[in-house]
Amino acid sequence: MNKSIDRHDLYYMIGIDSIERMIAGGAPVSPAEPAVGRDLPTIVRTAVAQLLNVPEVSGSDNFFELGGHSLLAAQLLRSLESTVGYRPSFRHILDAADLDEISARISAEAVQRASAS
């Protein structure tokens, strides 16, 4: 019997630290200032809708319940990288209850990075 592995399950089998290292890509591409003061909730919702090919999403939607999985989460973070100036943590998507919380986590990290530089 050939049992396929769900990609979300694969993420947990590999481990968070391994995935973080694989997708981190090293140093930030630019300072975090671009993300500070931007409308990140709208940016995140638009990116998720495009990535998942759904007409509309709300801030209260959960990325995984919309059909997202770990590989799409990595793509989302890569697409947000140019907007926020660094690659956000994979944990922002995994631990967030909804898209608004993902935005809030990314925004908080951007502010923290901006104040540290």
Secondary structure in CASP SS format (residue, H / E / C, confidence):
PFRMAT SS
TARGET T0000
AUTHOR 0000-0000-0000
METHOD secondary structure of the structure
MODEL  1
M C 1.00
N C 1.00
K C 1.00
S C 1.00
I C 1.00
D C 1.00
R H 1.00
H H 1.00
D H 1.00
L H 1.00
Y H 1.00
Y H 1.00
M H 1.00
I H 1.00
G C 1.00
I H 1.00
D H 1.00
S H 1.00
I H 1.00
E H 1.00
R H 1.00
M H 1.00
I H 1.00
A H 1.00
G C 1.00
G C 1.00
A C 1.00
P C 1.00
V C 1.00
S C 1.00
P C 1.00
A C 1.00
E H 1.00
P H 1.00
A H 1.00
V C 1.00
G C 1.00
R C 1.00
D C 1.00
L H 1.00
P H 1.00
T H 1.00
I H 1.00
V H 1.00
R H 1.00
T H 1.00
A H 1.00
V H 1.00
A H 1.00
Q H 1.00
L H 1.00
L H 1.00
N C 1.00
V C 1.00
P C 1.00
E C 1.00
V C 1.00
S C 1.00
G C 1.00
S C 1.00
D C 1.00
N C 1.00
F C 1.00
F C 1.00
E C 1.00
L C 1.00
G C 1.00
G C 1.00
H C 1.00
S H 1.00
L H 1.00
L H 1.00
A H 1.00
A H 1.00
Q H 1.00
L H 1.00
L H 1.00
R H 1.00
S H 1.00
L H 1.00
E H 1.00
S H 1.00
T H 1.00
V H 1.00
G C 1.00
Y C 1.00
R C 1.00
P C 1.00
S C 1.00
F C 1.00
R H 1.00
H H 1.00
I H 1.00
L H 1.00
D H 1.00
A C 1.00
A C 1.00
D C 1.00
L H 1.00
D H 1.00
E H 1.00
I H 1.00
S H 1.00
A H 1.00
R H 1.00
I H 1.00
S H 1.00
A H 1.00
E H 1.00
A H 1.00
V H 1.00
Q H 1.00
R H 1.00
A H 1.00
S H 1.00
A H 1.00
S C 1.00
END
